[in-house]
Amino acid sequence: MRGKGAAYFAFFFDTISARPGGVNESAREMYVEAYSRPEALDTGFEWYRAFRRDKKDNHASQENSVQTRVLYLRGEHETGSLEDYVKGSE
């Protein structure tokens, strides 16, 4: 990934975005700079790696779960169903 930050973020900004090209060059450079340190990038990836463990922990503690309403906001161009999202976070 080192030295390829601009291409990495461009994928998100241009390929899977509802408005390709909607993030200006200045903002893109800030993202690349912010994630240019190895520990910053590793931390970002670790957040995603933790999802499986979170799911196991959530299932294990269901009998002690807190019943809290959740507000889930989506962009008008977001794909996928709300039901699939909820199943993935159970």
Secondary structure as UniProt FT lines:
FT   TURN            2..3
FT   HELIX           5..10
FT   HELIX           11..15
FT   TURN            20..21
FT   HELIX           25..34
FT   HELIX           38..49
FT   HELIX           51..60
FT   HELIX           62..64
FT   TURN            76..77
FT   HELIX           82..89
//
